[in-house]
Amino acid sequence: VKLDDKTSIGGQEVVLNGAGIRTRAIFKVYVGSLYVPAKVSDLSGVLAKAPRRVQMNLLRNLSSDQLIEALVDGLKENNSPQELAAVKAQVDELVAIMKAIGDAKEGNVVTMDFVDGATRIGFNGAAKGSIAGEPFNRALMKIWLGDKPIQADLKKALLGG
């Protein structure tokens, strides 16, 4: 997978902070990458400035249910019940957007951009939906960068480790 060193989100340039491979059991699932305005080494640095992007370049076919389940599990692992309750409507929006996208194939690219106070979901370069609110994006970022990330070495890689 070839990743750009920099890209533009909402007309603002962001740089590749880090990237790594998400594995599940013995399978390589996707290449995850993090783009931010300037290199950072921790979650607070990522959350301090927008715009930011988490990008997933899929290395295998995934059903929309598999993708949704992984995102929802990651949200539950890294956010308190109160934090989750506060963004329940936005999580429901995310689930609806991912269902509408449908199954994803090897080579597809999912982007989650935080810009202008909203998380914009993209699929293969096309806008698929926008979810308002910084609290939701903070909860989402914790999937990869929280205290119990979906994969510790992927967190380290995204943070430039």
C-alpha positions as CSV (number, residue, x, y, z in Angstrom):
1,V,0.0,0.0,0.0
2,K,1.4,3.4,-1.0
3,L,0.5,6.2,1.4
4,D,0.9,9.9,0.6
5,D,3.4,11.8,2.8
6,K,0.9,14.6,2.9
7,T,-2.7,15.4,1.8
8,S,-5.3,18.1,2.2
9,I,-8.4,18.0,4.3
10,G,-10.8,20.9,4.0
11,G,-8.2,22.9,2.1
12,Q,-5.6,22.5,4.9
13,E,-2.5,20.4,4.5
14,V,-1.9,17.5,6.9
15,V,1.2,15.2,7.1
16,L,1.4,11.5,7.6
17,N,2.1,11.0,11.3
18,G,2.5,7.2,11.2
19,A,1.0,4.0,9.7
20,G,0.8,0.3,10.6
21,I,-0.9,-2.9,9.8
22,R,-4.1,-4.0,11.7
23,T,-4.0,-7.8,12.1
24,R,-6.7,-10.0,13.5
25,A,-5.6,-13.5,14.4
26,I,-3.3,-14.4,11.5
27,F,-5.0,-12.1,9.0
28,K,-3.8,-8.7,7.8
29,V,-7.0,-6.6,7.8
30,Y,-5.9,-3.0,6.8
31,V,-3.1,-0.5,6.8
32,G,-4.1,2.2,9.2
33,S,-2.6,5.7,8.9
34,L,-2.9,8.9,10.8
35,Y,-2.7,12.4,9.2
36,V,-2.4,15.6,11.4
37,P,-1.3,19.2,10.8
38,A,2.1,18.6,12.4
39,K,3.8,15.4,13.8
40,V,2.7,14.4,17.3
41,S,3.5,11.5,19.6
42,D,0.4,11.1,21.8
43,L,-3.4,11.2,21.8
44,S,-3.6,14.7,23.4
45,G,-1.3,16.0,20.6
46,V,-3.6,14.4,18.0
47,L,-6.8,15.9,19.6
48,A,-5.2,19.4,20.1
49,K,-5.5,20.4,16.4
50,A,-7.7,19.8,13.5
51,P,-7.9,18.7,10.8
52,R,-7.0,15.1,11.2
53,R,-7.6,11.8,9.3
54,V,-7.6,8.1,10.2
55,Q,-7.4,6.2,6.9
56,M,-7.9,2.4,6.5
57,N,-6.5,0.8,3.3
58,L,-8.2,-2.6,3.3
59,L,-6.0,-5.7,2.8
60,R,-9.0,-8.1,2.7
61,N,-12.7,-8.1,2.1
62,L,-14.9,-7.1,5.0
63,S,-18.6,-7.2,5.4
64,S,-20.2,-3.9,6.7
65,D,-21.2,-5.9,9.8
66,Q,-17.5,-6.8,10.5
67,L,-16.4,-3.2,10.0
68,I,-19.3,-1.8,12.2
69,E,-18.6,-4.4,15.0
70,A,-14.9,-3.6,15.1
71,L,-15.6,0.2,15.3
72,V,-18.3,-0.2,18.0
73,D,-16.2,-2.6,20.1
74,G,-13.3,-0.2,19.9
75,L,-15.5,2.7,21.1
76,K,-16.8,0.6,24.0
77,E,-13.2,-0.5,25.0
78,N,-11.9,3.1,25.1
79,N,-14.7,5.3,26.3
80,S,-16.6,5.3,29.6
81,P,-20.3,4.5,29.7
82,Q,-20.9,8.3,30.2
83,E,-18.8,9.3,27.2
84,L,-20.5,6.7,25.0
85,A,-24.0,7.8,26.2
86,A,-23.0,11.4,25.2
87,V,-22.3,10.4,21.6
88,K,-24.8,7.6,21.2
89,A,-26.7,9.5,18.4
90,Q,-23.5,10.0,16.5
91,V,-22.4,6.4,16.9
92,D,-25.8,5.4,15.5
93,E,-25.1,7.8,12.5
94,L,-21.7,6.1,12.0
95,V,-23.4,2.7,12.0
96,A,-26.0,3.9,9.4
97,I,-23.3,5.4,7.2
98,M,-21.2,2.2,7.3
99,K,-24.3,0.1,6.5
100,A,-25.1,2.3,3.5
101,I,-21.5,1.8,2.3
102,G,-22.0,-1.9,2.4
103,D,-19.3,-4.5,2.1
104,A,-15.8,-3.3,1.6
105,K,-13.3,-5.1,-0.7
106,E,-9.6,-5.6,-0.6
107,G,-8.1,-2.3,-2.0
108,N,-10.9,-0.1,-0.8
109,V,-10.0,3.0,1.3
110,V,-12.1,4.3,4.2
111,T,-11.3,7.8,5.6
112,M,-12.5,9.5,8.7
113,D,-11.6,13.2,8.5
114,F,-12.2,15.6,11.4
115,V,-12.6,19.1,9.9
116,D,-14.8,22.1,10.7
117,G,-16.2,20.4,13.8
118,A,-17.4,17.3,12.1
119,T,-16.2,13.8,11.2
120,R,-16.5,13.2,7.5
121,I,-16.6,9.6,6.4
122,G,-15.2,8.8,2.9
123,F,-15.1,5.7,0.9
124,N,-12.8,5.4,-2.1
125,G,-12.6,9.2,-2.3
126,A,-16.3,9.8,-2.2
127,A,-18.1,11.5,0.7
128,K,-20.5,9.1,2.4
129,G,-21.6,11.2,5.4
130,S,-20.8,13.7,8.1
131,I,-21.2,13.4,11.8
132,A,-21.2,16.6,13.9
133,G,-19.3,17.2,17.1
134,E,-15.8,17.1,18.5
135,P,-16.8,14.7,21.4
136,F,-17.7,12.0,18.9
137,N,-14.4,12.4,17.0
138,R,-12.5,12.3,20.3
139,A,-14.3,9.0,21.2
140,L,-13.5,7.7,17.7
141,M,-9.8,8.5,17.8
142,K,-9.5,6.5,21.1
143,I,-10.3,3.3,19.1
144,W,-6.7,3.5,17.7
145,L,-5.0,5.8,20.2
146,G,-6.8,5.3,23.6
147,D,-5.7,3.4,26.7
148,K,-7.0,0.1,25.3
149,P,-6.3,0.5,21.6
150,I,-7.5,-2.1,19.2
151,Q,-3.9,-3.0,18.7
152,A,-1.0,-1.7,20.8
153,D,1.7,-1.9,18.0
154,L,-0.7,-0.1,15.6
155,K,-1.2,2.7,18.1
156,K,2.6,3.0,18.5
157,A,3.0,3.1,14.7
158,L,0.3,5.7,14.2
159,L,2.0,7.9,16.8
160,G,5.2,7.7,14.8
161,G,6.8,5.0,17.0
